[in-house]
């Protein structure tokens, strides 16, 4: 079950919305290079693109994960991030229904 308030809180920050935008079309924002976008986007690629400190990016990503909007997958030493499309679709449907 998803906590709607956590989603609203996560979406209230413009940088978090930007991360979701990047993850929606990762080939547009990230060069594939040495990683496979099939797993998602490496967290260090988001950090590099943002220009923010690693701890700041980690805090924003943690809020997105806690809200259920992003899922993380560990592959070896790498942490890959991707959108949780099921949660995003369900949240959008709730908004259409109730607001």
N, CA, C and O atoms as CSV, one atom per row, in Angstrom:
chain,resi,resn,atom,element,x,y,z
A,1,UNK,N,N,0.842,-1.189,0.000
A,1,UNK,CA,C,0.000,0.000,0.000
A,1,UNK,C,C,0.882,1.245,0.000
A,1,UNK,O,O,1.870,1.319,0.730
A,2,UNK,N,N,0.523,2.188,-0.801
A,2,UNK,CA,C,1.304,3.406,-0.963
A,2,UNK,C,C,0.723,4.513,-0.095
A,2,UNK,O,O,-0.494,4.679,-0.014
A,3,UNK,N,N,1.598,5.264,0.547
A,3,UNK,CA,C,1.180,6.389,1.370
A,3,UNK,C,C,1.094,7.628,0.477
A,3,UNK,O,O,2.112,8.164,0.038
A,4,UNK,N,N,-0.123,8.067,0.219
A,4,UNK,CA,C,-0.368,9.200,-0.670
A,4,UNK,C,C,0.345,10.465,-0.196
A,4,UNK,O,O,0.845,11.237,-1.014
A,5,UNK,N,N,0.395,10.683,1.117
A,5,UNK,CA,C,1.056,11.878,1.639
A,5,UNK,C,C,2.554,11.871,1.346
A,5,UNK,O,O,3.137,12.920,1.072
A,6,UNK,N,N,3.188,10.680,1.403
A,6,UNK,CA,C,4.607,10.599,1.071
A,6,UNK,C,C,4.846,10.938,-0.406
A,6,UNK,O,O,5.860,11.541,-0.757
A,7,UNK,N,N,3.910,10.547,-1.254
A,7,UNK,CA,C,4.038,10.861,-2.681
A,7,UNK,C,C,3.923,12.368,-2.895
A,7,UNK,O,O,4.734,12.959,-3.608
A,8,UNK,N,N,2.919,12.988,-2.279
A,8,UNK,CA,C,2.775,14.448,-2.416
A,8,UNK,C,C,4.025,15.164,-1.900
A,8,UNK,O,O,4.501,16.114,-2.520
A,9,UNK,N,N,4.552,14.705,-0.765
A,9,UNK,CA,C,5.749,15.320,-0.195
A,9,UNK,C,C,6.935,15.161,-1.146
A,9,UNK,O,O,7.696,16.107,-1.354
A,10,UNK,N,N,7.095,13.971,-1.722
A,10,UNK,CA,C,8.199,13.731,-2.651
A,10,UNK,C,C,8.066,14.601,-3.893
A,10,UNK,O,O,9.055,15.142,-4.387
A,11,UNK,N,N,6.851,14.733,-4.394
A,11,UNK,CA,C,6.622,15.513,-5.617
A,11,UNK,C,C,6.672,17.022,-5.388
A,11,UNK,O,O,6.721,17.793,-6.347
A,12,UNK,N,N,6.659,17.442,-4.141
A,12,UNK,CA,C,6.691,18.880,-3.837
A,12,UNK,C,C,8.045,19.502,-4.163
A,12,UNK,O,O,8.151,20.721,-4.300
A,13,UNK,N,N,9.078,18.672,-4.289
A,13,UNK,CA,C,10.410,19.192,-4.560
A,13,UNK,C,C,10.711,19.141,-6.064
A,13,UNK,O,O,10.588,18.080,-6.677
A,14,UNK,N,N,11.103,20.267,-6.664
A,14,UNK,CA,C,11.358,20.294,-8.106
A,14,UNK,C,C,12.482,19.358,-8.558
A,14,UNK,O,O,12.405,18.784,-9.645
A,15,UNK,N,N,13.517,19.200,-7.740
A,15,UNK,CA,C,14.612,18.309,-8.143
A,15,UNK,C,C,14.133,16.857,-8.194
A,15,UNK,O,O,14.549,16.102,-9.073
A,16,UNK,N,N,13.279,16.467,-7.280
A,16,UNK,CA,C,12.746,15.095,-7.300
A,16,UNK,C,C,11.885,14.865,-8.534
A,16,UNK,O,O,11.921,13.786,-9.125
A,17,UNK,N,N,11.113,15.872,-8.926
A,17,UNK,CA,C,10.340,15.746,-10.165
A,17,UNK,C,C,11.278,15.637,-11.364
A,17,UNK,O,O,10.991,14.914,-12.318
A,18,UNK,N,N,12.390,16.351,-11.314
A,18,UNK,CA,C,13.379,16.275,-12.389
A,18,UNK,C,C,13.983,14.866,-12.467
A,18,UNK,O,O,14.163,14.336,-13.564
A,19,UNK,N,N,14.291,14.267,-11.340
A,19,UNK,CA,C,14.800,12.892,-11.330
A,19,UNK,C,C,13.790,11.961,-11.988
A,19,UNK,O,O,14.168,11.125,-12.808
A,20,UNK,N,N,12.523,12.091,-11.644
A,20,UNK,CA,C,11.488,11.257,-12.258
A,20,UNK,C,C,11.422,11.477,-13.764
A,20,UNK,O,O,11.205,10.529,-14.518
A,21,UNK,N,N,11.605,12.708,-14.205
A,21,UNK,CA,C,11.622,13.030,-15.634
A,21,UNK,C,C,12.814,12.345,-16.316
A,21,UNK,O,O,12.673,11.775,-17.398
A,22,UNK,N,N,13.980,12.406,-15.677
A,22,UNK,CA,C,15.171,11.758,-16.228
A,22,UNK,C,C,14.961,10.255,-16.337
A,22,UNK,O,O,15.329,9.637,-17.336
A,23,UNK,N,N,14.366,9.673,-15.303
A,23,UNK,CA,C,14.175,8.224,-15.291
A,23,UNK,C,C,13.090,7.770,-16.265
A,23,UNK,O,O,13.061,6.606,-16.663
A,24,UNK,N,N,12.205,8.676,-16.649
A,24,UNK,CA,C,11.153,8.311,-17.598
A,24,UNK,C,C,11.743,8.022,-18.972
A,24,UNK,O,O,11.324,7.077,-19.641
A,25,UNK,N,N,12.699,8.819,-19.393
A,25,UNK,CA,C,13.353,8.619,-20.693
A,25,UNK,C,C,14.871,8.675,-20.487
A,25,UNK,O,O,15.514,9.648,-20.879
A,26,UNK,N,N,15.435,7.647,-19.879
A,26,UNK,CA,C,16.863,7.697,-19.531
A,26,UNK,C,C,17.791,7.803,-20.734
A,26,UNK,O,O,18.866,8.391,-20.619
A,27,UNK,N,N,17.412,7.253,-21.884
A,27,UNK,CA,C,18.289,7.329,-23.057
A,27,UNK,C,C,18.459,8.772,-23.529
A,27,UNK,O,O,19.456,9.111,-24.166
A,28,UNK,N,N,17.492,9.606,-23.215
A,28,UNK,CA,C,17.545,11.024,-23.579
A,28,UNK,C,C,18.522,11.802,-22.686
A,28,UNK,O,O,19.148,12.764,-23.131
A,29,UNK,N,N,18.642,11.376,-21.425
A,29,UNK,CA,C,19.412,12.144,-20.452
A,29,UNK,C,C,20.753,11.516,-20.055
A,29,UNK,O,O,21.624,12.203,-19.524
A,30,UNK,N,N,20.919,10.222,-20.309
A,30,UNK,CA,C,22.132,9.534,-19.874
A,30,UNK,C,C,22.735,8.751,-21.034
A,30,UNK,O,O,22.016,8.110,-21.801
A,31,UNK,N,N,24.049,8.808,-21.156
A,31,UNK,CA,C,24.770,8.040,-22.168
A,31,UNK,C,C,24.925,6.622,-21.624
A,31,UNK,O,O,25.365,6.436,-20.490
A,32,UNK,N,N,24.569,5.627,-22.424
A,32,UNK,CA,C,24.630,4.244,-21.943
A,32,UNK,C,C,26.035,3.842,-21.543
A,32,UNK,O,O,26.217,3.328,-20.440
A,33,UNK,N,N,27.007,4.044,-22.359
A,33,UNK,CA,C,28.392,3.761,-21.997
A,33,UNK,C,C,28.604,2.394,-21.391
A,33,UNK,O,O,28.334,1.379,-22.032
A,34,UNK,N,N,29.084,2.358,-20.166
A,34,UNK,CA,C,29.485,1.101,-19.536
A,34,UNK,C,C,28.379,0.471,-18.689
A,34,UNK,O,O,28.648,-0.487,-17.965
A,35,UNK,N,N,27.169,0.966,-18.754
A,35,UNK,CA,C,26.092,0.335,-17.992
A,35,UNK,C,C,24.891,0.083,-18.883
A,35,UNK,O,O,24.714,0.732,-19.914
A,36,UNK,N,N,24.072,-0.865,-18.471
A,36,UNK,CA,C,22.882,-1.276,-19.216
A,36,UNK,C,C,21.666,-0.584,-18.616
A,36,UNK,O,O,21.338,-0.810,-17.451
A,37,UNK,N,N,20.993,0.254,-19.399
A,37,UNK,CA,C,19.819,0.968,-18.896
A,37,UNK,C,C,18.648,0.021,-18.609
A,37,UNK,O,O,17.638,0.444,-18.047
A,38,UNK,N,N,18.774,-1.236,-18.984
A,38,UNK,CA,C,17.734,-2.215,-18.677
A,38,UNK,C,C,17.535,-2.390,-17.185
A,38,UNK,O,O,16.441,-2.740,-16.741
A,39,UNK,N,N,18.578,-2.150,-16.410
A,39,UNK,CA,C,18.472,-2.228,-14.949
A,39,UNK,C,C,17.966,-0.919,-14.351
A,39,UNK,O,O,17.545,-0.883,-13.195
A,40,UNK,N,N,18.006,0.133,-15.122
A,40,UNK,CA,C,17.690,1.463,-14.634
A,40,UNK,C,C,18.906,2.348,-14.816
A,40,UNK,O,O,19.780,2.055,-15.632
A,41,UNK,N,N,18.962,3.409,-14.071
A,41,UNK,CA,C,20.065,4.367,-14.159
A,41,UNK,C,C,20.897,4.260,-12.889
A,41,UNK,O,O,20.341,4.262,-11.791
A,42,UNK,N,N,22.215,4.165,-13.017
A,42,UNK,CA,C,23.054,4.121,-11.815
A,42,UNK,C,C,22.889,5.403,-10.998
A,42,UNK,O,O,22.802,6.501,-11.546
A,43,UNK,N,N,22.849,5.240,-9.699
A,43,UNK,CA,C,22.658,6.409,-8.839
A,43,UNK,C,C,23.784,7.425,-9.024
A,43,UNK,O,O,23.554,8.628,-8.905
A,44,UNK,N,N,24.997,6.953,-9.313
A,44,UNK,CA,C,26.100,7.907,-9.505
A,44,UNK,C,C,25.923,8.722,-10.791
A,44,UNK,O,O,26.461,9.825,-10.888
A,45,UNK,N,N,25.185,8.209,-11.776
A,45,UNK,CA,C,24.909,8.984,-12.995
A,45,UNK,C,C,23.952,10.133,-12.688
A,45,UNK,O,O,24.076,11.221,-13.250
A,46,UNK,N,N,23.003,9.884,-11.797
A,46,UNK,CA,C,22.086,10.953,-11.387
A,46,UNK,C,C,22.866,12.023,-10.625
A,46,UNK,O,O,22.664,13.220,-10.830
A,47,UNK,N,N,23.749,11.579,-9.755
A,47,UNK,CA,C,24.588,12.512,-9.008
A,47,UNK,C,C,25.426,13.357,-9.971
A,47,UNK,O,O,25.497,14.577,-9.821
A,48,UNK,N,N,26.054,12.721,-10.949
A,48,UNK,CA,C,26.907,13.438,-11.900
A,48,UNK,C,C,26.104,14.442,-12.715
A,48,UNK,O,O,26.567,15.557,-12.951
A,49,UNK,N,N,24.919,14.064,-13.144
A,49,UNK,CA,C,24.093,14.960,-13.971
A,49,UNK,C,C,23.586,16.154,-13.162
A,49,UNK,O,O,23.455,17.257,-13.692
A,50,UNK,N,N,23.304,15.933,-11.893
A,50,UNK,CA,C,22.680,16.980,-11.075
A,50,UNK,C,C,23.638,18.112,-10.702
A,50,UNK,O,O,23.232,19.270,-10.606
A,51,UNK,N,N,24.906,17.770,-10.492
A,51,UNK,CA,C,25.852,18.781,-10.025
A,51,UNK,C,C,25.730,19.074,-8.538
A,51,UNK,O,O,26.397,19.973,-8.026
A,52,UNK,N,N,24.884,18.324,-7.840
A,52,UNK,CA,C,24.701,18.501,-6.398
A,52,UNK,C,C,25.601,17.526,-5.652
A,52,UNK,O,O,26.165,16.609,-6.248
A,53,UNK,N,N,25.730,17.728,-4.356
A,53,UNK,CA,C,26.552,16.821,-3.562
A,53,UNK,C,C,25.903,15.433,-3.512
A,53,UNK,O,O,24.691,15.281,-3.663
A,54,UNK,N,N,26.750,14.440,-3.295
A,54,UNK,CA,C,26.260,13.064,-3.244
A,54,UNK,C,C,25.249,12.876,-2.121
A,54,UNK,O,O,24.261,12.164,-2.296
A,55,UNK,N,N,25.479,13.498,-0.979
A,55,UNK,CA,C,24.560,13.346,0.149
A,55,UNK,C,C,23.205,13.997,-0.149
A,55,UNK,O,O,22.167,13.480,0.267
A,56,UNK,N,N,23.207,15.118,-0.859
A,56,UNK,CA,C,21.948,15.776,-1.225
A,56,UNK,C,C,21.157,14.911,-2.187
A,56,UNK,O,O,19.954,14.718,-2.012
A,57,UNK,N,N,21.835,14.388,-3.207
A,57,UNK,CA,C,21.163,13.525,-4.179
A,57,UNK,C,C,20.628,12.271,-3.479
A,57,UNK,O,O,19.505,11.844,-3.748
A,58,UNK,N,N,21.416,11.690,-2.594
A,58,UNK,CA,C,20.985,10.492,-1.870
A,58,UNK,C,C,19.729,10.756,-1.048
A,58,UNK,O,O,18.834,9.913,-0.994
A,59,UNK,N,N,19.658,11.913,-0.414
A,59,UNK,CA,C,18.472,12.251,0.388
A,59,UNK,C,C,17.242,12.381,-0.506
A,59,UNK,O,O,16.161,11.924,-0.134
A,60,UNK,N,N,17.388,12.990,-1.664
A,60,UNK,CA,C,16.257,13.136,-2.587
A,60,UNK,C,C,15.819,11.776,-3.139
A,60,UNK,O,O,14.626,11.487,-3.224
A,61,UNK,N,N,16.787,10.954,-3.510
A,61,UNK,CA,C,16.464,9.624,-4.017
A,61,UNK,C,C,15.782,8.796,-2.926
A,61,UNK,O,O,14.833,8.065,-3.211
A,62,UNK,N,N,16.246,8.901,-1.696
A,62,UNK,CA,C,15.642,8.162,-0.585
A,62,UNK,C,C,14.174,8.555,-0.401
A,62,UNK,O,O,13.336,7.701,-0.114
A,63,UNK,N,N,13.865,9.834,-0.566
A,63,UNK,CA,C,12.471,10.290,-0.440
A,63,UNK,C,C,11.612,9.696,-1.551
A,63,UNK,O,O,10.463,9.325,-1.312
A,64,UNK,N,N,12.156,9.602,-2.760
A,64,UNK,CA,C,11.412,9.008,-3.873
A,64,UNK,C,C,11.196,7.511,-3.662
A,64,UNK,O,O,10.135,6.977,-3.984
A,65,UNK,N,N,12.207,6.845,-3.122
A,65,UNK,CA,C,12.081,5.409,-2.834
A,65,UNK,C,C,11.072,5.186,-1.724
A,65,UNK,O,O,10.223,4.300,-1.824
A,66,UNK,N,N,11.158,5.989,-0.657
A,66,UNK,CA,C,10.223,5.854,0.465
A,66,UNK,C,C,8.782,6.064,0.007
A,66,UNK,O,O,7.877,5.394,0.503
A,67,UNK,N,N,8.559,6.972,-0.920
A,67,UNK,CA,C,7.219,7.239,-1.442
A,67,UNK,C,C,6.754,6.142,-2.391
A,67,UNK,O,O,5.571,6.066,-2.723
A,68,UNK,N,N,7.683,5.290,-2.831
A,68,UNK,CA,C,7.330,4.213,-3.740
A,68,UNK,C,C,7.373,4.610,-5.203
A,68,UNK,O,O,6.995,3.819,-6.067
A,69,UNK,N,N,7.827,5.820,-5.496
A,69,UNK,CA,C,7.867,6.305,-6.875
A,69,UNK,C,C,9.062,5.761,-7.647
A,69,UNK,O,O,9.035,5.685,-8.875
A,70,UNK,N,N,10.107,5.385,-6.922
A,70,UNK,CA,C,11.336,4.864,-7.530
A,70,UNK,C,C,11.701,3.569,-6.819
A,70,UNK,O,O,11.515,3.431,-5.610
A,71,UNK,N,N,12.223,2.625,-7.592
A,71,UNK,CA,C,12.731,1.379,-7.013
A,71,UNK,C,C,14.227,1.306,-7.280
A,71,UNK,O,O,14.716,1.776,-8.307
A,72,UNK,N,N,14.937,0.712,-6.341
A,72,UNK,CA,C,16.377,0.548,-6.505
A,72,UNK,C,C,16.683,-0.941,-6.643
A,72,UNK,O,O,16.070,-1.789,-5.995
A,73,UNK,N,N,17.644,-1.225,-7.502
A,73,UNK,CA,C,18.075,-2.595,-7.740
A,73,UNK,C,C,19.595,-2.622,-7.635
A,73,UNK,O,O,20.293,-1.885,-8.330
A,74,UNK,N,N,20.087,-3.476,-6.764
A,74,UNK,CA,C,21.541,-3.599,-6.611
A,74,UNK,C,C,22.031,-4.689,-7.557
A,74,UNK,O,O,21.519,-5.808,-7.564
A,75,UNK,N,N,23.036,-4.334,-8.354
A,75,UNK,CA,C,23.694,-5.285,-9.244
A,75,UNK,C,C,25.188,-5.162,-8.956
A,75,UNK,O,O,25.829,-4.191,-9.359
A,76,UNK,N,N,25.726,-6.142,-8.265
A,76,UNK,CA,C,27.127,-6.055,-7.849
A,76,UNK,C,C,27.314,-4.873,-6.927
A,76,UNK,O,O,26.615,-4.739,-5.922
A,77,UNK,N,N,28.252,-4.020,-7.269
A,77,UNK,CA,C,28.507,-2.841,-6.434
A,77,UNK,C,C,27.656,-1.644,-6.832
A,77,UNK,O,O,27.704,-0.604,-6.174
A,78,UNK,N,N,26.880,-1.777,-7.896
A,78,UNK,CA,C,26.107,-0.661,-8.432
A,78,UNK,C,C,24.679,-0.653,-7.925
A,78,UNK,O,O,24.076,-1.707,-7.725
A,79,UNK,N,N,24.140,0.539,-7.719
A,79,UNK,CA,C,22.733,0.721,-7.356
A,79,UNK,C,C,22.055,1.403,-8.534
A,79,UNK,O,O,22.399,2.527,-8.901
A,80,UNK,N,N,21.079,0.702,-9.127
A,80,UNK,CA,C,20.339,1.226,-10.270
A,80,UNK,C,C,18.969,1.697,-9.820
A,80,UNK,O,O,18.344,1.081,-8.956
A,81,UNK,N,N,18.504,2.786,-10.404
A,81,UNK,CA,C,17.216,3.370,-10.047
A,81,UNK,C,C,16.302,3.380,-11.260
A,81,UNK,O,O,16.738,3.645,-12.380
A,82,UNK,N,N,15.035,3.089,-11.025
A,82,UNK,CA,C,14.036,3.154,-12.088
A,82,UNK,C,C,12.707,3.585,-11.485
A,82,UNK,O,O,12.481,3.469,-10.280
A,83,UNK,N,N,11.845,4.080,-12.343
A,83,UNK,CA,C,10.515,4.517,-11.902
A,83,UNK,C,C,9.650,3.303,-11.577
A,83,UNK,O,O,9.769,2.253,-12.208
A,84,UNK,N,N,8.791,3.463,-10.597
A,84,UNK,CA,C,7.796,2.444,-10.279
A,84,UNK,C,C,6.511,2.853,-10.994
A,84,UNK,O,O,5.660,3.542,-10.432
A,85,UNK,N,N,6.392,2.418,-12.232
A,85,UNK,CA,C,5.276,2.856,-13.077
A,85,UNK,C,C,3.916,2.457,-12.515
A,85,UNK,O,O,2.940,3.183,-12.707
A,86,UNK,N,N,3.831,1.323,-11.828
A,86,UNK,CA,C,2.546,0.897,-11.239
A,86,UNK,C,C,2.070,1.907,-10.194
A,86,UNK,O,O,0.898,2.284,-10.180
A,87,UNK,N,N,2.971,2.338,-9.330
A,87,UNK,CA,C,2.608,3.310,-8.295
A,87,UNK,C,C,2.271,4.659,-8.935
A,87,UNK,O,O,1.313,5.315,-8.525
A,88,UNK,N,N,3.038,5.070,-9.920
A,88,UNK,CA,C,2.789,6.352,-10.580
A,88,UNK,C,C,1.428,6.346,-11.268
A,88,UNK,O,O,0.675,7.313,-11.160
A,89,UNK,N,N,1.107,5.254,-11.978
A,89,UNK,CA,C,-0.204,5.155,-12.641
A,89,UNK,C,C,-1.349,5.154,-11.621
A,89,UNK,O,O,-2.362,5.822,-11.824
A,90,UNK,N,N,-1.187,4.411,-10.538
A,90,UNK,CA,C,-2.240,4.352,-9.511
A,90,UNK,C,C,-2.443,5.719,-8.874
A,90,UNK,O,O,-3.579,6.122,-8.625
A,91,UNK,N,N,-1.355,6.437,-8.608
A,91,UNK,CA,C,-1.456,7.767,-8.018
A,91,UNK,C,C,-2.140,8.733,-8.981
A,91,UNK,O,O,-2.995,9.520,-8.574
A,92,UNK,N,N,-1.763,8.671,-10.258
A,92,UNK,CA,C,-2.395,9.541,-11.257
A,92,UNK,C,C,-3.888,9.246,-11.371
A,92,UNK,O,O,-4.693,10.163,-11.532
A,93,UNK,N,N,-4.254,7.981,-11.289
A,93,UNK,CA,C,-5.670,7.609,-11.344
A,93,UNK,C,C,-6.416,8.150,-10.128
A,93,UNK,O,O,-7.548,8.616,-10.257
A,94,UNK,N,N,-5.801,8.096,-8.958
A,94,UNK,CA,C,-6.427,8.651,-7.751
A,94,UNK,C,C,-6.639,10.147,-7.890
A,94,UNK,O,O,-7.685,10.666,-7.499
A,95,UNK,N,N,-5.679,10.829,-8.432
A,95,UNK,CA,C,-5.817,12.273,-8.619
A,95,UNK,C,C,-6.977,12.570,-9.564
A,95,UNK,O,O,-7.808,13.434,-9.285
A,96,UNK,N,N,-7.029,11.845,-10.687
A,96,UNK,CA,C,-8.129,12.058,-11.643
A,96,UNK,C,C,-9.481,11.782,-11.008
A,96,UNK,O,O,-10.456,12.472,-11.305
A,97,UNK,N,N,-9.552,10.790,-10.146
A,97,UNK,CA,C,-10.797,10.386,-9.537
A,97,UNK,C,C,-11.250,11.355,-8.429
A,97,UNK,O,O,-12.433,11.674,-8.313
A,98,UNK,N,N,-10.288,11.813,-7.622
A,98,UNK,CA,C,-10.643,12.558,-6.416
A,98,UNK,C,C,-10.429,14.067,-6.488
A,98,UNK,O,O,-10.998,14.799,-5.679
A,99,UNK,N,N,-9.645,14.540,-7.411
A,99,UNK,CA,C,-9.381,15.989,-7.446
A,99,UNK,C,C,-10.011,16.630,-8.653
A,99,UNK,O,O,-9.891,17.840,-8.842
